[in-house]
Amino acid sequence: MGDVLAGIHATWEFETDAVLIRFERGIRAPKLFQTLRERRVPHEALASVTLSPGKRGTVVLHAVPRAGADPLMAAADGQLKEGCDPYRLVLPADRETLAEYYADELRACLGPERGEPAERFLVAAPEPPLQFKAYDGKASFDGRNVSFRWFWTGASTAKWKAGDQSFAVSDLSGVEWRSPEALDGYLRLVRRGVDAGPAQPDQDPAAVVFGLGYGPVHESLPFAAAVLQAVRGTDRAVPVPVPVGAGRRDPADIADRIRHLGDLHQAGLVTDEEFTAKKAELLAEL
């Protein structure tokens, strides 16, 4: 095909074997779209294509991915709000005829396997390094290891006693993501050969919990998708374990923790004595 269809917050370019989706980065675009920027979706990754009426004089072209074809949608597990679905292109209603033409063209490109789950990921996840701040700690992923650095004031006693954590992707079998837009949102790592941790993620050192302003969808979901994609590829990867607590701490990480501590001190949640003592303890780790 090779044509371009511009909609609200995204543009679809129709290639011979894929749809290249470019997302707008304007202030009105969903933050998840701004984070994703661009995605190439092979025709073999699609299960169906629909066109339906939208809200306020619009129509919606929706390319539905096959189960297991996209790590982002696999991690989301149906929790994404409709407006944040990267496979929906919203168009003015007066472009319905043109949208129907492209919907028919896409349907003609779908293969016989469209009704079956994909055996591997066909759409790429966001590339590491990635990081985000949860309520109880900072999560980082460098492509080989997932690290959790606990916040002194946010982490539970169980996590603080366990210490900062690092997990090689070769030791993981999956990722659980519960949207921060629901109650009790969290990201939990599922470890190979290890019994399930505590039922409550705030007690599980293999999980970080979200909260108001922490772990937003546009940060934590791409993170979960990237980890999930790396986990699926570990059969051919050579794991490089990184021991927790080895060597000196990252100065940037220490600075983040001091800033977080300072915010709590200014808010009156930490006393002067607690602030001074903890700040000295963090500086000693440099």
N, C-alpha and C positions, 0 to 999 in steps of 0.2 A: 504493500500500500504506500507507505512513505508520507502520508498526509498528517496534518496537525489539527487537533480539535482543542480549542481553548475554552475552558470553563471557569467556574468560580473557585479560586484558590489552587487550581492545577491545570496543566496542559498535558494532553496525551498525544504522543507521536507514534504513529502506527508503522512499525518496521515490518520486514518480510516475515520475521519469526518471533516477534515480541512487541510489547507495548512499552514505550519509554515514558514514564510518568515524571514530570518535573513539577515540583510544588512551589507555590509562591512563598515568599519570605516576608510579606508585608505584615503590618501590625494586626490586621484583621484575620489573617490565616491562622488556623489552629496551630498551637506550638509544636504538636507532634509532626505536622507537615513541614514546619520550618526545620526541625531536626533531621528529618529524613532527606530533605532536599531533592533527591532524585532516586528513582527505582526502575530497574529494568525487569519486566515481567514476561518471561517466555510464554508463548501460547500453550505449551505443554503444562504450564503451571495452573491453567484455568479450567474450572469445571463448567461454568455457564456464563452467559451474558444476558442481562435484563435491562429493560428501559421502562421506567415508571414515572408517574407524576410526582413532583416534589412539592415543597412548600412555597407559597408566595410567588406563583407564576414561574415555576422552574420544572425541569425534568431531570431525572437522575439516570445516568448510564452507569451500570454496576457490573463490574467484572468480578465474578465470584471465584476465589482461588480454590484449588483442590485441597482436601485435608492433607496436612503434612508437607505442603509445597513451600510454605513461607514461615520461617522461624518467628517472625514478628507476630503473625496471626496465631501461630501455635502457642506462643507464650501468652498472648492476650486471652486465648481460650474463650472467646465470645464476650469479653468484658468491655470492649471498646464501645464508646457511644457512637451513634450513627454519624454524627458530624465529624468524627475523627477517623472514620474508616478510609484508609488510603486507596481503596478500590472503588470508591464512589466519585463520579465526576458530575457535578451539578452544573446545569446549563440553563440559560433563559428558555422559556417555553417556546419561543418563536424559532428555536433551533432544533425542534423535535424531529423534523423530517431528516435533517442532516445526522442527528444522533442515531436515528433508526437505521440509516444507511450503514454507519460504522458498526452498529451493533450486529447487523446481518453479516458484515464482512468479518468481524471477529468470530462469530459463531461458525462460519465456514472454515475457520482455521483450527478449530478445536479437534483434537484427535480422539480416537476410540477409547483411550484410557481416561477420558475426562471424568468419568463417574467413579473412578477408583482412587483410593488414597495414594499419594506420591511416596515412592520408596526412599526418596532423599529430598533435601531442600533444593528447590529450583530458583528461589529468589534470595538474593544475598541480604544478610543482616547488616546493620551498621557496623563499621570497622572499629576495633579498639585502637588506642586506649580509650576507655570510657570510665566515667565516675559520676557519682551523685551523692547527695547528703540525705540520709534517712534521719529519723528522729533520734535514734540511739547510736548512730555511727556513720562513718563515711565508707562507701563501697567503691572499690576500684577494680578494673579488669584490664590487664595488659595483653590479653590474647592467650596467655598460658596459665595465669593464676588469678583467682578472685580473692581480694583482700578486704577484710572488715576491720576498720580502726574505730574502736568504741569512743563515744563521747562520755566524759566523766559524769556529767549530770544527766544524760539521757539513757545510758545503758543500765540494764537491771544488774542487781548484785551478782547473779549467776554469770552474766556475760563479762562483767568486770573481773570476776575471779578467774574466769577462763582465759582472759587476756585477748589481745588482738589476734585475729585469725587469718590464715592464708590457705587456700584450697587449690590444688592443681586440677585443671579440667579433666585430666586423665583419671582422677579419683571421683568424678561426679557422674551421675546417670541422668540428671535432669535439673530443671528449675521450676519452682512454683512461684507464680506472680499473682497477687491479689491486688486489684486496682486501689490506689490511694483515694479514689473517689467513692469507694465503699467503706463501710466500717471495718476497722481492724485490717487495713491494708498491710501487705508485707511482701518481701522477696526472700524465698527460702531455697537453699541449695540442697539437692537430693544426692546423697553420697552413696557410692557403690559399696555393697557389702556391709553397710552400717545400718543398724536398726533405726527406725524413725526417732527423731529427737523429741523433746518436750512438745506437747500439743500446742502450747502457747508460744508463738514465735518470739515474744519478748524474753523468753527464757532459753531460747535455742541459739547457741553460738554460731550455727550455720544459717542464721536468718537475720535480716534487718527489718525493722518495723517502720511504717510510714506514719504520717500524722499531718496536721494542718500545715501546709507549706513545705512539707518534706516528702521526698521521693515522688515528685510529680510524674504523670504519665509520660510526658515527652522526654524525661530523663531515665526513669526506671524501666520502662518497657523496652526501649532500644537496648538497654544494658542487658536485660533478661534474654532478649532475642540473640544478642551477640554471644552470650555465654552458652545458650542452647545450641547454636550452630557449632561452636567450638567443641562442645561435648560430643556432638554427632560425628565430628571428624577426628576424634582422639585415636581411633584404631590405627591411623597412619601417622600419628604425631608422636614425637619423642618427648615425654614429659620432662620438664626441668623444675624440680621442686625448689621452692624458696622457703627456707625455715623462718618461722615467725620470731621476731626479736633478734635476728642475727645482725650484728653491726649497728651502726648509728641509724637513727630515725631520719626520714625524709624531712628536711627543714620546712618545706612547704606544708607538709602534713601537720607539723608542730605549730606552725603559724596559724593554720586553719583552726586548730583546737584551742589555741590561745584566744583567737578572735571570738570563737563560740563562747568560751568562758567569760570573756569580757562583756558580751551581749547579755549573758545571764546575770553578771554582776551589776550592770547598769539597770537591769530590770528589777533588781532587788531580790533575785532568787538565790544569790550566792553572797555570803557575808564577806567583809573585807579580809578577814583572816583566812577564809577558805580560798578566796581568789588569790591572795599572795602566796599561800602554801602550794596550791596546785600549779600556779604559774611557774614557781621556782622548780617544781618537780618536772614540769614539761621542758623547761629550758635545760635542765640537767641531762635530758635525753639526747641533746644535740651533740 
